[in-house]
Structures are given as structure tokens and as C-alpha cells.
Amino acid sequence: MEGYRKRMCSWCKKSASSTRLLGFMVPLMLVFGLVVLFCPSSSNWLFVSNYYPWTWSSVFSDGGAAVSGYRSSANYSRSFKGFVPPAEGGAGTSELQRRVVGGGERDEALSADYNPHGVAAPALDIDVREAEPPVENKKDDFIITTNVSNVAPPLNPTKVLPSTTRINRGFSNLQILEAKLQRVRAAIRGAQNGNRISDPDYVPTGPIYWNSSAFHRSYLEMEKQFKVFVYEEGEQPIFHNGPCASIYAIEGNFIYKLEISKFRTRNPEKAHVYFLPFSVAYIVHFIYDRNVRDYWLPMKQTVKEYVDIVAGKYPYWNQSLGSDHVMLSCHDWGPELSKSRPELFKNSIRALCNANTSEGFQPSKDVSIPEINMLGGRTNGFTGVPSPSKRPILVFFAGALHGLIRPILLEHWENKDPDVQVHKYLPKDVSYSEMMRKSRYCICPSGYEVASPRMVEALYTGCVPVLIKDHYVPPFSDVLNWKSFSVEIPVPEIPNLKKILSGISTRQYIRMQRRGVMVRRHFEVNSPPKRYDVFHMILHSIWLRRLNLRLHGVEDS
């Protein structure tokens, strides 16, 4: 060893400086080359949790039960990151992540920290703490990077592709669509701290919204870009049709108005979502037979066969396992019929009146829509909003005795107190709508199912809704802060109903009543539809779910 050191020192003294430098550089270059060749690539930078822009959280400080997620072979992912909503009294953060990636069966369960016994879905907000990175899509024959002005660069911007890789500068319709949606997400996130956008019809503002600026920008982007492909297969009366003058009227109204609206596209390649135009109410009306032992089978078979037809004719169901497909139902049996195809129940966007989390409703992907009783196809009987000073009755309810909650309500309060007008049936000479106009609060309890038209009727008449429900997600609660214009009373607190409502100050009641009048526009049925009405709010909720959907096949395959 000593001899080796002497020889090296002698070499260093006799050699030229350039020769000595080369002797040190060659080993370093060899080591560097080995590192470049064998170290793992950092191309998975896209999948950090903060990348996804849409954030959800419970509006209640106490966490609720977990909701199961899954993993399937679809090419889509949904991901949401928790935040603290600006609700009075504080609220806890939550984490909900739902990802669908290639390969394997449904073998992954993810949890959502929200309260299934509460009255609101996870609220919507935009996370602006990190800029959205570009979408880098790598395949054997192309690489695509979509950049916007306010996004961060890739971790390795100087990376050079091997000379054997061919660059294809063509973009598919799917890649163009996803690039546009990425810009929309960035614009909505930026709108949270930006200047308010002018609007000739209406500018959302105030505490009735979780984030009025983000909602407004999202709504405007929806009007400019959102496209829905309606499958043309199927014949009336079950398909492309629905009731327009009953408690299930939202089904027929939405199907009819969507098919003639500007949001419909005849080109499926340009669609963001794909609508399945069947009416559950009419499936029940025309196919249900109570004399058949398994009466569910023919109804579920109708839905299953329709999905099978469109899945066999078009590629869109199979490429996403239905994740970008939409069904709408206001009938109580909508959730059950959606089980006719597992992907329809677990993957698809289900717009439901019966938004019951205990029956599989998932606020992260499903949409809660209002139940509106349109007798004769109109809601004119509930027009007119008297001032708070002209409402002598503290609280009112009248309705049939069914379900688990109403018997408790009537047991404690029927004909017990003149301030608490609770009735099973009203006298023939007493108008139901007039009683709502005379009351400060209107009770909206669950019946057989959680949905009820009383919530919308209360808003129509300027009566503050009192929600007594379990496992219910109110309509549009990803945008609307129901705590600002309604009261929630847990079922065990029914005996304290009067004490709770009387304890609300006059000032706070007037605030809630005025906010209810403001929010009414989002529940109005218009023909033709008007901006921000119930038709557009349903579309907007579907639009939000589509924005939460990421195409893995475009981004990382």
C-alpha cells in the first residue's frame, strides 16, 4: 500500500496538469453516467395530492362515519383535498380521495370524513396554496405538455427524450378536452382571490354560498364550455320522457329541457359527460307489477339492458366504466334501480332527489337535486313572500303519517301548542300554502325517504326551512351553505322544538329569512330555463363532478 502511494505521488509530480485533471475527471464521468442510467425517473410528480384543485370538507366540526371508496379498471380518477369552510361556529377539515386507475378489481377502500347525519354535503372551495402543474402525458410515440401562465414547471424541464422516441404533434379530442378543463380549474382557483366578475343578470354574493367567487367563475365557465351527449337510443314513454306535473316532475322537466338546450352536443367526441335519458318514475309506472314475486327484476333489467346497448354501440362507457355518465331520478327507487349495473351505482354520477348517504349516496360523485311538487306542471300556488312582521305562527307542519320521524313529531306536538301548528291533516277550509306564508319556520321532516318538496315550498313562501332528517345531503350543498338560511334539528331534539326555535333571536331569524328569499332563484322552475335556476344548478353540480374527474389514460399512460 505504501509503495502504491509513492508511485502515485511520483506520477502527479511528473505529469502535466491537464493529464492529471483528465485522470480525475474520467472516473467522475463514469460514476455520473451510471447514476443517469440506473436511477429511477421522477415522472410521477403529477400524482402529489395537492395537484387536484377541487376541495371538499364537512360543514360540521364533529367527524362522521367513513364512506367506502374502491379501485377499478377505469381510466379515471377523482380526488378531493379537505379544507375548512367559512361556516359559523367552525368546521373540521376532512380528507376525501377517490381514485380509479387501471388494473385489478375493486379492492381499495378510502374514507371520507364527513357527517352522514348532517344536513349538508361537503362544501366546495378552491385550493390556491399551490399552482397547478402542467399535464405531461407520456406514451411510446408522443409526449404532450399543456402549460398555462400560472403553473409550475416540471421537476426536470431539461429532460431530453431518447433519440429512438418519435414525436407526434397531433392531439386527440380527449387530450384537447382535458387541457381545456385544466385551464378551467386554474381559472376557478384563481377567482377565489381575484376581482369579482361582472354579470348582467346576477352576481352571487353573501353567506348563502361557501365561496361565491369560485361558484360564479365555475358557473360562467360551464355556460361557455360544458357539453352533454344524450344517447339517442330508447323509445318513449320510458326513455327521452318523464313526468312534468307531479312530485317527480323534475325528471321530465330536466330530460326535456336538456335535449333542446345549448348544452347538448350531437358529437360524442366533444362531450364532457354522457346522459342516460331514462325516467325511473316512468319505469315504475309502466313496468312495476306488485303481483310479481320479484318485482325489482323487470325494472332493473330495463336499466341494465339499456346500459348494455349503449356500452356495446359506443366506446365511452367501457373506457371509463361509466364514471363520466349521468343518470337522474327523483323517484324514491332511483338508488335501487341504479344497482342494476355495479358501475352505474359505484362509478357514475347519479343525480338523485333521494340523496341518502345510508343508501349509498356519495357526495363526492353524486348530485343531490330538489324534489319539487308541480301540480298541473306549475308552482304558482307558492308565489308571494310576506314580510317577517306578518307571520304570527312560530312553526308549521302538515303531512301524512309515514316514516320514522313524523310519528315522533306528531306525538309531541300535534294540537299541543298554538305557536306550534303541527297537523296530520288540515281542515278543508285552510290553505296549506297560506299557512306556510303565515309561519316563520316550516318543518321539513323525512317521510318514507329523506327527500321532501317542503324544503322548496318553504323557500318559495319565505318560510325558514327546519330540517329534521337523518343521512340527508341537501340540494346543491356543494355550493350553498344551508346553515345560513335553514335550521337543523336532530331527531332526539324534537321535544325541544319550540325552545330551540324561540331561542333564535329576531335579528338572526330575519337574516335567515332574507337569505332564503335570495337563494330561492336557484330552486325556481322556468320554461324556458333562466340562468341560475334549478335546471342550470343541476347542470352545474354535474359540471363540478366532471371537473373532479381526471383522465389517467391521457395524463400518464
HELIX and SHEET records of a PDB file:
HELIX    1   1 GLU A    2  LYS A   14  1                                  13    
HELIX    2   2 SER A   17  PHE A   38  1                                  22    
HELIX    3   3 SER A   43  PHE A   47  5                                   5    
HELIX    4   4 SER A   49  TYR A   51  5                                   3    
HELIX    5   5 ASN A  173  ALA A  191  1                                  19    
HELIX    6   6 SER A  212  GLN A  225  1                                  14    
HELIX    7   7 ALA A  249  GLU A  259  1                                  11    
HELIX    8   8 PRO A  268  LYS A  270  5                                   3    
HELIX    9   9 VAL A  280  ILE A  287  1                                   8    
HELIX   10  10 TRP A  296  LYS A  313  1                                  18    
HELIX   11  11 TYR A  316  SER A  320  1                                   5    
HELIX   12  12 GLY A  334  LEU A  337  1                                   4    
HELIX   13  13 SER A  338  SER A  340  5                                   3    
HELIX   14  14 PRO A  342  LYS A  346  1                                   5    
HELIX   15  15 THR A  357  GLU A  359  5                                   3    
HELIX   16  16 LEU A  375  GLY A  377  5                                   3    
HELIX   17  17 ASN A  380  PHE A  382  5                                   3    
HELIX   18  18 PRO A  388  LYS A  390  5                                   3    
HELIX   19  19 ILE A  405  TRP A  413  1                                   9    
HELIX   20  20 TYR A  432  ARG A  437  1                                   6    
HELIX   21  21 ARG A  454  TYR A  460  1                                   7    
HELIX   22  22 TRP A  482  SER A  484  5                                   3    
HELIX   23  23 VAL A  491  ASN A  496  5                                   6    
HELIX   24  24 LEU A  497  SER A  502  1                                   6    
HELIX   25  25 THR A  506  VAL A  519  1                                  14    
HELIX   26  26 ARG A  520  PHE A  523  5                                   4    
HELIX   27  27 VAL A  534  LEU A  547  1                                  14    
HELIX   28  28 HIS A  552  GLU A  555  1                                   4    
SHEET    1   A 2 TRP A  54  SER A  57  0                                        
SHEET    2   A 2 ALA A 123  ILE A 126 -1                                        
SHEET    1   B 3 LEU A  96  ARG A  99  0                                        
SHEET    2   B 3 TYR A  76  PHE A  80 -1                                        
SHEET    3   B 3 LEU A 549  LEU A 551 -1                                        
SHEET    1   C 2 VAL A 135  LYS A 138  0                                        
SHEET    2   C 2 ILE A 143  THR A 146 -1                                        
SHEET    1   D 5 VAL A 228  VAL A 230  0                                        
SHEET    2   D 5 VAL A 273  PHE A 275  1                                        
SHEET    3   D 5 HIS A 325  SER A 329  1                                        
SHEET    4   D 5 ILE A 349  LEU A 352  1                                        
SHEET    5   D 5 VAL A 367  SER A 368  1                                        
SHEET    1   E 5 VAL A 420  HIS A 423  0                                        
SHEET    2   E 5 ILE A 393  ALA A 398  1                                        
SHEET    3   E 5 SER A 439  PRO A 445  1                                        
SHEET    4   E 5 VAL A 464  ILE A 468  1                                        
SHEET    5   E 5 VAL A 487  GLU A 488  1                                        
END                                                                             
